[in-house]
């Protein structure tokens, strides 16, 4: 067997595994902790260090990028088939 074909097959299998794994993660657990507030939903101000609500997430959880893309295409498809 040609080593380039073997390498191409190995790369394709790895990419497919990673993609399907992330898709499964987005399906099972669509939310993740916010990176800005570390999942607490609160941030402190710079000057007085008072806690405020996180403007990015508001509750500590954000929708994963893969789930956001899935929801977008699902919404487009459902609107097109009406």
C-alpha positions in Angstrom: 0.0 0.0 0.0 1.1 3.5 -0.7 2.2 5.4 2.5 0.5 8.6 1.3 -2.9 6.8 1.0 -2.4 5.3 4.4 -1.6 8.7 5.9 -4.7 10.3 4.1 -6.9 7.5 5.5 -5.5 8.0 9.0 -6.1 11.8 8.9 -9.6 11.3 7.6 -10.5 8.8 10.3 -9.1 11.1 13.0 -11.0 14.1 11.7 -14.2 12.2 11.4 -13.8 10.9 15.0 -13.1 14.4 16.4 -16.1 15.9 14.5 -18.5 13.2 15.5 -17.3 13.4 19.1 -17.9 17.2 19.2 -21.3 16.8 17.6 -22.2 14.2 20.2 -21.0 16.5 23.0 -23.1 19.3 21.6 -26.1 17.1 21.4 -25.8 15.7 25.0 -24.4 18.8 26.7 -25.3 21.9 24.7 -24.2 24.4 27.3 -20.7 25.1 28.7 -19.4 27.3 31.4 -18.7 30.9 30.5 -15.0 31.6 30.0 -15.2 35.2 31.2 -16.8 34.6 34.6 -15.8 30.9 35.0 -19.4 29.8 35.2 -20.3 31.9 38.2 -22.5 34.4 36.3 -20.8 37.3 38.3 -17.9 39.6 37.5 -16.2 42.1 39.6 -15.7 45.7 38.6 -12.2 47.0 38.2 -12.3 49.9 40.5 -14.4 49.0 43.5 -14.4 45.1 43.0 -18.2 45.0 43.4 -19.8 41.9 41.9 -22.0 42.5 38.9 -23.8 40.2 36.5 -21.7 38.9 33.6 -22.7 40.7 30.4 -21.6 37.9 28.2 -23.6 35.0 29.7 -26.0 36.4 32.4 -26.2 33.0 34.2 -22.8 31.3 34.0 -23.6 29.1 31.0 -23.2 29.7 27.3 -24.4 27.8 24.3 -21.6 25.8 22.6 -20.5 27.0 19.1 -21.5 23.7 17.5 -24.9 23.7 19.1 -25.4 27.3 18.0 -24.6 26.4 14.4 -26.9 23.3 14.6 -29.8 25.5 15.9 -29.2 28.1 13.1 -29.4 25.5 10.3 -32.3 23.7 11.9 -34.2 27.1 12.1 -33.5 27.8 8.4 -34.6 24.3 7.4 -37.9 24.5 9.4 -38.7 28.0 8.0 -38.0 26.8 4.5 -40.3 23.8 4.8 -43.4 25.7 6.1 
